[in-house]
Amino acid sequence: MKKFINHVDDFLAESLAGFASAHNDLVVLNNEPVYVRRKTLKPGKVALISGGGSGHEPLHSGFVGYGMLDAACPGQVFTSPTPDQMMAAADAVDTGAGVLFIVKNYSGDLMNFEMASEMSEVPNAMVLINDDVAVENSSYTTGRRGVAGAVIVEKLVGSMAESGAGLEQCKAFGDRINKRAASMGVAFSSCTVPAAGTLTFKIGDDEIEVGVGIHGEPGRRRAKFAGADAIAGELLKAIVDDLAPQPGAELLVLINGLGGTPLGELYLLFNSTRAWLEQRDLKVGRAQVGALTTSLEMAGASITLCMLDDEMTRHWDSPVHTPSLRWGM
């Protein structure tokens, strides 16, 4: 295992210390319990809190700031944060309008966020993200996994909260976005969790894992390597079959790198995606390309499609200023 690490047990603490120092104009790090919060809070605004295991950066801490999250609760690598982190974060960022928890559908995350929701004295609601169409159940979750669709929900609901919407309105919007988004990924290689020190799974040089999860969970099938057009076509067929968009529909396309894929390859994958969609009378209304929901150093990518309407497009275009996503400021 070759990683920039001093001691495995200190990996998360030292990484967060570097993150908070690099972006001290935007975020504040709390160490006991651990959470990252927005440096400048907006009084009377619904606060958005997300979180999950580390190793998926920039998700979620990288999206703390204006127009997205008010706080993020990072757990150890691929391990859920604890309820005390979530409750402390809620107390820290609530400014009177309550808190919306945005939770990816993994058993540990869901259990701990539900516990925090029940024990917190801050008024709160929850949006559950389950956009992965690859498999219905895995060892990590019951039902569909939550993956890169979380970025879209955090951006759109973050904009709505910034505009002054109430807690129930923000929750309803988040639930609606989740139902209109679907994702699927493919892995070319495994990653190595620092505490384990060995590859999470083994895969041949000429093989790919179609439908892989962001923790290295198995997907739909192990397949032989193919060209970008063919891989994109298989992922997109599964996604479009699930969403069933109408001809002429405008889509937000998110091409997400899993950590070890060069940006040039991601743009090539976007080009394959655009061509496939246009052949089926589906329009790219908005696009985002980059490593936004990663799996440490895993080589591969995921595609997320979200069916846009005017309200969603407006909130996507609105200003955002976070360490890892910013425009319009």
Buried (B, 14 or more C-beta within 10 A) or exposed (E): EEEEEEEBEEBBEEBBEEBBEEBEEBBBBBEEBBBBBBBEBBEEBBBBBBBBBBBBBBBBBBBBBBBBBBBBBBBBBBBBBBBBBBBBBBEBBBBEBBBBBBBBBBBBBBEBBBBBBEEBEBEBBBBBBBBBBBBEEBEBBEBBBBBBBBBBBBBBBBBBBBEEBEBEBBBBBBBBBBEBBBBBBBBBBBBBBBEEEEBBBEBEEEBBBBBBBBBBBBBBEBBEEBEBBEBBBBBBEBBBEBBEBEEEBBBBBBBBBBBBBEEEBBBBBBBBBBEBBEEEEBBBBBBBBBBBBBBBBBBBBBBBBBBBEEBBBBBBEBEBBBBBBBEEE
